Amino acid sequence: MLDDSEGPLEARQWQDIQAVGYLMTAVMEPGTSFAKPNTIELQFPEKWKPYVLQFLQKTTSKNLQNLLQDDFLRLSPGSGCLIPHVWIAERTVYKEWDLCKVQEISV
């Protein structure tokens, strides 16, 4: 994880970088994100373009500048293009979670 030489700012940046990866995983594969929370591992990477996978892989690194300079972000039309995908991912993950919760209670 984080070594002792890193300060609070670096630790927060690392958490933010990881959060981007977790969010991308939830948007790209909501079921995988639910089954393996806090992971940046796709079950079906072959469904995605190499530049998307490359950016996702960079979220496992502590290098914020490398992530911010990636073509995936520089060529993006803006955050508005993610709204429908995030909306669907949230509904899918929460829906599956509620189903599992109901099953746990009824057992």
GULUMTI-936651 format. One record per residue: residue in one letter; x, y, z of N, C-alpha, C in turn. Coordinates in steps of 0.001 Angstrom, whole numbers, plus 500000, padded with zeros to 6 digits. Last residue first. Layout:
// GULUMTI-936651
AXYZXYZXYZ;...
END
This chain:
// GULUMTI-936651
V467118483561504094467763482256504316467723481886505774;S466155486123503829465180485040503735465772483660504043;I468440487683503958467448487793505022466519486579505015;E469731487041501581470394486779502847469391486786503991;Q467916487965499678468202486536499763468856486191501091;V468087490699500134466820490017500366467043488533500522;K470715491107499294470347491413500675469041490699501039;C470551490515496617471388489678497489471005489881498948;L468896492606495787468479491218495601469267490295496515;D470493494824496398469217494643497082468723493206496952;W472568494390494557472847494370495989471568494142496769;E471283494721492131471848493418492464472113493312493958;K470656497455492433469596496470492228470104495079492605;Y473170498625492590472286498683493745471161497664493630;V474123498021489982474830497551491172473902497555492377;T472189499305488349472466497871488226473120497338489487;R472294501979489101471028501239489218471267499736489177;E474988502584488507474469502717489869473196501902490051;A475044502119485722475887501329486627475369501396488056;I473263504098484800472959502681484594473765501814485556;W474703506418485587473324506202486031472962504718485928;V477055506130484151477113506085485609475719505800486165;H476003506451481574476686505209481946476764505048483457;P474953509055481503474064507899481341474711506580481763;I477434510566482149476230510584482985475322509380482749;L479572510768480431479543509632481355478237509516482133;C479419513115479031479215511879478266479137510651479173;G480123515080480856478709514883480547478440513596479790;S482859515408480906482253514492481871480788514214481577;G484137515406477496483782516008478779483042515025479661;P485107514129475296484222515272475061483792515950476359;S488600513284475477487232513104475958486380514334475650;L491239513518474979490354513462473824488882513308474208;R492405513473477516492636514635476655491681514673475466;L491687510933478495491141512155479087491275513354478147;F493056509280476688491661508991477028490991510218477639;D495701510117476728494845510509475601493370510269475894;D496921511266479901496538510173479011495582510674477924;Q497557513063481809498046513343480463497663512262479455;L496606511985484181495978513206483661496395513525482230;L498384509826484563496960509591484347496298510801483683;N500780511173485000500695510205483911499225509935483553;Q500117512563487317500397513296486088500306512383484866;L499841510476489231498697511292488841498935512013487523;N500969507510489834501431508645489055500245509439488505;K500477505127491059500403506320491903500765507596491145;S498357502858489257499650503491489494499456504730490369;T495944502028488505496600501197489523497974501754489882;T495157503572486460494561503880487763495109502981488868;K496284502462484229497008503572484859496406503955486203;Q494300500696483441495522500157484052496305501258484770;L492554502502482230492140501791483437493361501236484175;F494125503186479996493790504202480997493382503535482313;Q494159500709478709495420501335479115495159502385480192;L491466500327478157492143499407479073493455499992479588;V491166502380476301490374502397477527491033501499478576;Y492870501580474266493169502848474950492355502983476243;P491704499115473356492994499127474070493269500434474821;K488186498789474074489277499270473221490580499318474032;W486607495835475363486969497251475432488161497560474537;K486178493165475511485064493986475031485433495462474890;E488281491937476750488260491912475286487127492748474699;P487827491893479474488579493023478917488539493068477388;F485816490741481422485763490650479967486518491822479313;Q486380491311484028486167489906483686486222489712482171;L488846493575485196487683493287484359487600491799484063;E489771495065488118490020493903487279488746493590486512;I490108496574490413490200497198489096490579496088488118;T488067496428493325489043495831492422489000496566491093;N486015496998495132487360497543495336488421496802494540;P484147493933494803484269495362495114485725495752495374;K483245491725492875484592491963493409484748493454493715;A480549491877492259481101490606492729482466490779493382;F480317494530491365479541494070492519480152492805493120;S482008494527489185482260495464490274481524495035491534;T480709492678487597482048492371488103482375493263489292;G478348494113487031478298492831487734479632492444488336;P479275496413485584478622496535486894478588495225487677;E481692497206483801481170495874484136480516495930485520;M481959499984483445482264499059482355481646497681482580;V481258501123485903480576501551484684480758500519483572;A482990499836487664481544499777487902480757500160486656;T485442500570486563485074499159486610483566499013486805;M485348503335487011485398502810485643484981501343485605;L485397503318489824484243503853489105484203503334487676;Y487939502245490274486759501548490785485503502004490050;G489524504240489037489540502865488550488330502078489009;V488914506397490708488625506478489271488583505077488672;A489957505435493089488509505640492979488079505761491515;Q492703505557492593492053504253492730490541504377492557;I492958508338492610493308507585491400492633506213491443;D492238508867495270491434509406494169491697508653492871;Q494318507612496633492945507161496849492029507645495728;W496439509184495689496428507751495396495017507185495581;Q495721511648496830495794511506495374495729510042494977;R495977511017499546494657511368499001494644511230497485;A498746510570499662497826509492500026496431509769499466;E499720513064498972499995511935498096499042510778498378;L498818514497501240498373514859499901498574513702498923;P500163513294503432498708513191503316498187513537501920;G503203511790502069502440512654502942500952512507502701;E505305508926502086504283509727501421503510510548502444;S506925507332503523507527508551502989506492509453502312;D505659504970504223505699506048505213506252507355504669;D503681503845501393504815503771502308504852505016503186;L500574502242500816501359503472500837502532503325501794;M500824498826500000500000500000500000500878501250500000;
END
